Amino acid sequence: MTIEQKVETLFEDYSGENAPGAAVMVVKQGQPVLIKTYGMANLEQKIPVTPHTNFRLASMTKQFTSMCIMMLVEQGKITYDTSLREVFPDFPEYGNHITLRHLLQHTSGLIDYEELVTDTLPYQITDREILQLMKEQDSTYFEPGSEYRYSNTGYAVLAISVEEVSGLTFANFLKKYIFESLGMKNTVAYQKGISTVFQRAYGYTVLPDSVLSSDQSVTSAVLGDGGIYSSIDDLFKWDQALYTEQLVSRETLALAYTPHLEIYGFGWRIDEYKGHQRIHHTGSTRGFRTIIQRFPKDQFSVIILTNRNDPDVAPLAEELTDLYLLSE
């Protein structure tokens, strides 16, 4: 079986007019060596996935939120040790002990907003409302900096920190300093009624005997932890920019790729895969599963975007790594 045939087999569940789809890219030495799309971006209208289709990135968004903070640090407007009360003077006293670094590395101990918000909420909660929820708390899960606990709350608070420090909305800061700078023309931190997702993929849940629309939830309007939509075309530009100093210095990028506790840096997980250094992140939200895996020393990356709840796409990314990087 050829590599191409193996790839088709890997993604056969995403193929056809009745299946939510996938967009797949493998990049090697600065060039895409695989660009494939499967299935439908919009099942109801029979619109197929293309390399330009924009998927909700979910937690892949966190690498962009982190980049905003890193850019503001390089601009001299904050430091990684700036506390929450320095950014938000009306934050409760416990915010004196939580820094932006803690938020970036998931060591803040902030209460998970998902535990405070139920699916019966009649509207979609926003990042700023999550900040307000944190102002109503009086404690954290643990002493900030002492433990790792993955925190969507922390990244929602980082998004509002960007707004407070820069004077721009989080979506506009992303657009001005990252998306427009890199030519990511159709990538957007989506806000209903404010922005539009062009060539949008809609999310679905695949059941044994049916496919259900499952595009939004009460937390889908939160931007900092998961609200960006992008395509494999645009993410190729992002991936390549991370080899340069176009956005921030190499020293700052090195900080992002340095794990603290667990395996988390600034918006990235850092580990090894079969002896190769790997920097990666997944995304999972209602109707979408995504992943980017980067192997900087090999100048090799895998990007997979899908618009269905399951399955996990990390095994698919590793299969592609085996085929295109490790089989040679």
N, C-alpha and C positions, 0 to 999 in steps of 0.2 A: 504494500500500500504506500502511495506517495505521501509526502507531507501535506499536500493540498487535499488529498482524500481523507487523511486523518483529521484535518481541520473541519472538513464538511461533516464528518461523523461526530465530532465534538459538539457542533452547533445544530445538529439536525432537529432538536426539540424547539429551536427558535425559528425554524423555516416554514414558509407557506403563508397562504392568505388568511388562515384562521389562527395564526399564532402571534402573540406579542414577540417583538423582535430583539435584535442585538446588533450593535456596531462594534467592530473589532479592529484594532490596529496593533501591529508589531513594528517597533522602530529599532533599527540597528545602524550604528555609526552615522547618525543624523538623517537617515533615510527610512521611510516606511517600506518594509519588506512584505507586509501583509496589510491589506485594507479589504475587509469583507463586511457586508451587511446582510441581515436576515430578517424575515418576517415583517410585521406591520408596526408602524408608529401609531397608527390610528385604525383600529379594527373596524369601527363603525363605518368609516369612510373609505376603507381599503387603501390607506396611504402607506406605502412601504417605507421601511427604514432606509436612509441614505447616509453617506459620510457627513452630511450637513445636518442630520436630525439632532435636535437638542433634547437631551435626557436630563431629568432631575438628578444631580450628582449625589444628593444626600450627604453623607459625612465626608465624601471627597472634598466638599466645600471647605473643610477645616484647614486645608493647606493654603487656601486663598485668604481666609480670615487671619491665619498666622502671618502671612506675607504682609498684610496691611499693618499689623503691629510692628513687624520688623522694619518696614519702611518708615514708620513714624519714629521708631527708635533712631534710625539713621538720620532722620531729619532733626534730631535733637529735641523732639517735643515730649518724649517720655523716656523712661528706662524700663528694663525688664523688672526692676525692683520697685517700680511705682505701685503704690498700694491702691486698693479699691476706693478708700476714703480720699485719697489724693485726686482721683478721677471724679468721684461722686461724693462731695463733702457731706451730703445728707445720708450717706450709707451708714448703717448701724456700726457700733464700735468694733464688732468682730471683723469688719472689713479692713481695719488697720493691719491685720495680720495676713491678709491675702494679697499677693502681688500678681502682676500680669504674667510673670513667669510661671506662677502656680497654675493660673488659668490655662496657659499654653500647654503645660505638661500634664494636665489632669491631676494635679496634686493639691487643689484648693480645698476639697472637702465640701464644696457648696452642695446644698440639697438639690436632688434631681427634680427639675420642674415637672417631669412626667409623673412624678408621684403626687404632685399638687394639682394637676389638671386631669380631668376625666374626659372620656370620649363623649360625654353628654353635654359638654360645653357648647352653647349654641353659636359660637363664632370661633374663628381661628386666632389663636394667641400669637402675639408678636414678641420680638426680642425685648423691646422696652417694657412690655408688661411682665416679662420674665424677670427683668431687673427689679421691677417693683415688688414682685413676689419675694425676691431675695432680701429686699429691704424690710419685709415683714417677718423675716426669720430672725432668730437670735443666736443661732449656733451652726456649726458645721458637723459633718460626719466624723471628722478627725482633725487633729491639729494640722493646719495648712503646711504643706511641705513634707509631712511625715509619711504619707502613703499615696499610692496611685489608685484612683478610681475614675474611670472614664466618665466624662461629664459634658453632656450637651449644654447644660446650664452655663458652664464656664465659657463656652464659645458664643453663646447668645450674649453674655455680658461683655465679651471681647468686642463683638460687633458694635454695641452701644458705646463702648470705650473709644472705638475708632471715631464715632460720630462726635463724642464730647471733645476729643482732642483735636480733630481736624476741622470741625465746623461744617463738614459735608455729611450727607446721609451715607450710611454704609454702602448702599447700592451705588451711589454716585462716586464714592471714593474708589471702589473696585473698578468702575467703568473708566474713570479718569486716569488712574495710576497703574492699572494692570491691563484691563481688557483692551482699551484703546492703544495703550503703549505697545502691546504685543500683536495688535491686529486681530484680536479675538472678537470679530465684528458682531457675532450673533450670540455671544455668551452674556448672560444676564442674571443678576440676583433678582428673581422675579417677585414683583409686588402686584397683586391683583388690582386692576383699576389704574395702575401707574405705568407699568411696563408690559411688554408683550414678549412672549417666547415664540419666535418665528420657527417654522418647521418643527413643531413641538411633538415629542412623543408623549403619549398618555399611558398611565400606569394601569396594570391589570393583575388580577389574581387568577392563576390557572388551577382549576379543580379537575378531578378525574373525568368528569363528564361535561364540563362547561368552563367558560372564561368570563369572569366578572370584572367590570370596571372598578378600579380602586385607586383613583388618581390623587385624592386629597384626604387629609385628616385634620384634626383640630390643631396639630402642630406644624402643618405644612407651610405656614406663613413665617415661621422662624427662619431667619436668613443666616445668622452666623454659624449655626451648627450644620446646615444642610440645604440652603435655599437657592443655590446656583444651578442654572441649566446650561449645559454645554454639549458640544459635539466632539467626535474624535478628530475632526479637522482642526478645530480650535485648540483642543487639548494637545495636539502635536506641537503647536506653537508654544504653549506653556511648558511642555516637557523640554523642548530645546532651549528655551530661555533660562532654564534652571542650570544649564551648563555655562552660562555667561554671568556677567555682572550688570545686565540690563536693568534689573529691578533692585537688587541689593548686592553688597559685596560678597566675595567668596567667604570671608570670615563670618559674616552673618549667616550665610547658607550653612556653613559648617556647624554653627550653633543649632540650627534647625534639625540637622541630621545627627545630633549627639543625644543618645537616649539618656533619660534620667528616671531612675526607678524603672520598673518594668522595661518596656522597649520603646517608650514614646519620647519624641523630641518636641519640635514645634510644628504641630499639624501633620506629623509623619510617624509611622512606626518604622523602627530600624532593627534589622536582624540579618541573618544569613540564610540563603537557600542553596543547599548543596555546594557550600564552600564559596558562594559568591555574595558579596555585600548587597543587601536589598533594602530599598526605601519604598514604602508602600502605604496605601490606605484603601479601605473598602468604603462603600456607601450602601446603606440599606434603609429604605423607608417604604411607606405604603405604595406598592406598585412599581418599585424600582430596585435594582441591584447593580452596583457599579464597582469598578476597581481600577487602580493604576498601580503597577509594580515597576519600579525603576532600579536598574543595576548600573549606577553611574560609572563604575570602573570599567564596565564592559560597553558603555554607551548603548545600553539595550533597555527597551521599555515595552510593556504590554498594557494596553488600555482596552477595557471591555465595558460597554454601557448596555444595560438591558432594561426593558420596561415591563417587568413582571416581578411579583413578590419573591418567588423562589425559582430555582435553587440558588445557593451561594455560588458566586462566580470565581472565588479565589482558586478552587481546584482547576478551573478552565485556564486561568492565567498561568498557573504552574505547568499545566500540560503544554501550553504554547511556549513557555520558557524552555521546557525540555526539548521541544521540537526545533526551535529556532536558535537557541543559544547553546544548549548543552549536548546536542546530538552531533555537533560538528567535531 
